[in-house]
C-alpha cells in the first residue's frame, strides 16, 4: 500500500508531464487485453487507432485523441515516456501546465491530420498509434523558444537543445521512406506544430486556450484551486529598479511541492518529516 499511496501523491501533486505519463501507462495496461500472446503483437480495434481513411475518421473523430495514448509494445511506451518526461520538464521551464497539455493534445491532433493528408496524397492506406507526434510538438516548441538552452545527455554530456532536436529531426527524415513511414510523418508534423505554436504565442495567440476547458476540469477535480499561469513575453520591459525575464519562476508553494516530490522519488514517502507530510496534506486539500 505504501507504493500505491506514493503513486497517488505523485499523481495528485505532480504536473501534467507526470499525469500524461500516468495516463499513457494506464491505457497501456488496459490495452493488454488486445495483446495476442501467441504472436506478442497488439491487435487494437479500428475505433481506437487513427486510420488514414478520412471518411472513417469523420465518423470516428475521437481516434485523433485515442491514438496518442496507444503503444504497440513495452519498449515503444518506455522510450516515449522517457522522452515525454525529459521534454515536459524543460517545456515547463518557460511555459505553463495548461500550455503543456494543450501542446500535447493539439500537437497530436495536428500530427494525425497531416498523416491522413499525406497518405491520401500518396494513395496509401494505413494506421498510426503512439504519443511520438505529440511529444515532438512539446520538444520543438521548447527548442523554438530557447534553442541555446544547455541540456545534459547520458553518455554524451552537455549539448545545446537545438543540437539534440536537430538530430532527432534528421533521423526522422532519413528513415521517412524506409520504415514506419506514417510514424515519421507524424513526428515531423508534431515538430512543425511546436514551431508554429511558439511563433503564434510570441504574437499573442495562444492555441492551447482551445483546451482550457479540459485543463480547468482536471484542475478542479477534488476541489483543487487553479493557480495563475506563467506567461511568455516576447519583449521584456525593464522598469526602474527592477529587471524582467522571459522566465517566470514558480511561486513558493509550487516550488516547495516540487522539492517534496523529488524527495519522495529519491527516498520514499516515509523519508518526509511530519511538517512536510502536513504541508502536502494541506496543499492537496486546497
C-alpha positions in Angstrom: 0.0 0.0 0.0 2.9 2.3 0.6 3.8 2.2 -3.1 0.2 2.9 -4.1 0.0 5.8 -1.6 3.2 7.3 -3.1 1.8 6.9 -6.6 -1.4 8.7 -5.6 0.6 11.6 -4.0 2.8 11.8 -7.1 -0.2 11.9 -9.4 -2.2 14.4 -7.3 0.7 16.8 -6.7 2.6 16.4 -9.9 2.4 18.4 -13.1 0.9 17.4 -16.4 4.1 16.0 -17.6 3.7 13.3 -14.9 -0.1 13.0 -15.4 0.4 12.4 -19.1 2.8 9.6 -18.3 0.3 8.1 -15.8 -2.4 8.2 -18.5 -0.3 6.6 -21.1 0.8 3.8 -18.8 -2.7 3.3 -17.6 -4.0 3.0 -21.1 -1.2 0.6 -22.0 -2.1 -1.7 -19.1 -5.7 -1.7 -20.2 -4.7 -2.4 -23.8 -3.0 -5.6 -22.8 -6.4 -7.2 -23.4 -5.7 -6.6 -27.1 -2.3 -8.4 -26.9 -2.1 -11.7 -28.8 0.2 -13.7 -26.5 1.0 -16.2 -29.3 2.5 -13.5 -31.6 3.2 -11.0 -28.8 1.6 -8.3 -31.1 -1.2 -5.9 -30.3 -4.5 -6.1 -32.3 -6.2 -2.8 -31.5 -9.8 -2.3 -32.6 -10.2 0.1 -35.5 -12.2 2.6 -33.4 -9.2 3.4 -31.3 -6.3 3.7 -33.8 -6.0 6.6 -36.3 -6.8 5.4 -39.8 -5.6 7.2 -42.9 -9.1 6.9 -44.3 -10.6 10.3 -43.9 -14.2 9.1 -44.2 -13.7 6.7 -41.3 -12.2 9.4 -39.1 -15.1 11.7 -39.8 -17.4 9.1 -38.2 -14.8 8.3 -35.5 -13.3 11.7 -34.7 -12.2 10.6 -31.2 -9.5 8.5 -32.8 -7.5 11.7 -33.3 -7.1 11.6 -29.5 -7.2 7.9 -28.6 -4.3 7.0 -30.9 -2.0 9.3 -29.0 -2.2 7.0 -25.9 -1.8 3.7 -27.6 1.6 1.9 -27.9 2.5 -1.3 -29.7 4.9 -2.6 -27.1 6.6 -2.1 -23.8 9.7 -0.5 -25.3 7.7 1.7 -27.5 5.9 3.0 -24.4 9.1 3.2 -22.3 11.0 5.3 -24.9 8.2 7.7 -25.4 7.6 8.2 -21.7 11.3 8.8 -21.1 11.3 11.5 -23.8 8.0 12.9 -22.5 9.4 13.3 -19.0 12.5 14.9 -20.3 10.8 17.3 -22.8 7.9 18.1 -20.4 10.3 19.3 -17.7 12.2 21.6 -19.9 9.0 22.8 -21.5 7.7 23.8 -18.1 10.8 25.9 -17.6 9.3 28.5 -19.9 5.6 27.7 -20.2 2.6 26.7 -18.1 0.9 23.4 -17.2 -2.1 24.4 -19.4 0.2 25.1 -22.3 1.9 21.7 -21.9 -1.4 19.9 -22.0 -2.6 22.0 -25.0 0.6 21.4 -26.9 0.5 17.7 -26.3 -3.2 17.2 -27.4 -3.2 19.7 -30.2 0.2 18.6 -31.5 -1.0 15.0 -31.6 -4.2 16.0 -33.4 -2.3 18.1 -35.9 0.2 15.2 -36.5 -2.7 12.9 -37.1 -4.3 15.2 -39.6 -1.0 15.6 -41.5 -0.5 11.8 -41.5 -4.0 11.4 -43.0 -3.4 14.1 -45.6 0.0 12.8 -46.8 -1.3 9.2 -47.0 -4.3 10.4 -49.0 -1.9 12.2 -51.5 0.2 9.1 -51.7 -2.9 6.9 -52.2 -1.8 4.7 -49.3 -3.8 3.0 -46.6 -2.5 2.7 -43.1 -3.0 3.5 -39.4 -0.9 5.1 -36.8 -0.6 5.0 -33.0 1.7 6.4 -30.3 2.5 9.6 -28.5 5.6 10.5 -30.5 3.9 13.2 -32.6 2.5 15.0 -29.5 5.9 14.7 -27.7 7.7 16.1 -30.7 5.4 19.1 -30.6 6.5 19.7 -26.9 10.2 19.3 -27.8 10.1 21.5 -30.8 8.1 24.2 -29.1 10.8 24.4 -26.4 13.6 24.4 -28.9 11.9 27.1 -30.9 11.7 29.3 -27.8 15.1 28.5 -26.3 17.4 26.9 -28.9 20.5 27.7 -27.0 19.4 26.1 -23.7 22.1 23.7 -22.4 21.0 20.1 -21.6 22.9 17.1 -20.3 22.6 13.8 -22.2 23.6 10.5 -20.7 27.0 9.3 -22.1 27.3 12.4 -24.2 27.4 15.3 -21.8 26.3 18.9 -22.3 24.8 20.0 -25.6 22.6 22.7 -26.9 18.9 21.9 -27.1 18.8 22.6 -30.8 21.6 20.1 -31.5 19.6 17.4 -29.8 16.4 18.3 -31.6 18.2 18.6 -35.0 19.5 15.1 -34.7 16.0 13.8 -33.9 14.5 15.5 -36.9 17.4 14.3 -39.1 16.8 10.7 -38.1 13.1 11.1 -39.0 13.9 12.5 -42.4 16.5 9.7 -43.1 14.0 6.9 -42.2 10.9 8.6 -43.6 10.5 6.2 -46.6 12.5 3.3 -45.1 10.2 2.0 -42.4 7.2 3.2 -40.3 6.5 6.0 -42.7 3.3 7.0 -41.0 5.1 7.4 -37.7 7.8 9.5 -39.1 5.3 11.7 -40.9 3.5 12.2 -37.5 6.8 13.0 -35.8 7.7 15.7 -38.3 4.2 17.1 -38.3 4.3 17.3 -34.5 7.6 19.2 -34.8 6.0 21.7 -37.2 3.1 22.3 -34.8 5.5 23.0 -32.0 7.3 25.6 -34.1 4.1 27.3 -35.3 2.7 27.2 -31.8 5.5 29.2 -30.3 5.7 31.6 -33.2 2.0 32.4 -32.7 2.4 32.5 -28.9 5.0 35.2 -29.3 2.5 37.2 -31.4 -0.1 36.9 -28.5 -2.0 33.9 -29.9 -2.2 31.0 -27.5 -3.6 27.9 -29.3 -3.6 26.0 -26.0 -6.6 28.0 -24.9 -8.6 25.7 -27.1 -8.3 23.0 -24.5 -8.7 25.3 -21.5 -12.0 23.6 -20.6 -10.1 20.3 -20.3 -7.5 21.8 -18.1 -10.0 23.6 -15.9 -12.0 20.4 -15.4 -8.9 18.4 -14.4 -7.6 21.2 -12.2 -10.8 21.3 -10.3 -11.0 17.6 -9.7 -11.1 17.1 -6.0 -11.8 20.7 -5.3 -8.3 21.9 -6.3 -7.9 25.6 -6.9 -6.4 26.9 -10.1 -3.1 28.6 -9.9 -2.1 31.6 -12.0 -0.4 30.7 -15.3 3.1 31.8 -16.2 3.2 34.0 -19.2 5.7 34.2 -22.1 6.7 37.7 -23.1 8.4 38.4 -26.4 10.0 41.7 -25.4 10.6 42.0 -21.7 10.4 45.6 -20.5 12.8 46.9 -17.8 11.3 49.0 -15.1 13.0 51.4 -12.7 14.8 49.5 -10.1 13.6 46.1 -11.5 14.6 43.7 -14.1 12.3 41.4 -16.0 12.8 38.0 -17.5 11.2 35.8 -20.1 11.1 33.0 -17.5 8.6 33.5 -14.7 9.7 31.5 -11.7 7.2 29.2 -9.9 5.5 30.5 -6.8 7.0 29.4 -3.4 4.2 26.9 -2.7 4.6 25.1 -6.0 8.4 25.1 -5.6 8.0 23.5 -2.1 5.7 20.9 -3.5 8.2 20.0 -6.3 11.0 19.7 -3.7 9.0 17.4 -1.6 8.0 15.2 -4.6 11.7 15.0 -5.6 12.5 13.8 -2.1 9.7 11.2 -2.3 11.1 9.9 -5.6 14.6 9.6 -4.2 13.9 8.4 -0.6 10.3 7.4 -0.4 7.3 8.8 1.4 8.5 7.7 4.8 11.5 10.0 4.5 9.3 13.1 4.8 9.3 15.0 8.0 6.0 15.5 9.9 5.9 19.1 8.7 6.4 18.1 5.1 3.7 15.5 5.3 1.3 18.0 6.8 2.2 20.6 4.1 1.4 18.0 1.4 -1.9 17.1 3.1 -2.9 20.8 3.3 -1.8 21.5 -0.3 -3.8 18.5 -1.6 -6.9 19.9 0.1 -6.6 23.4 -1.3 
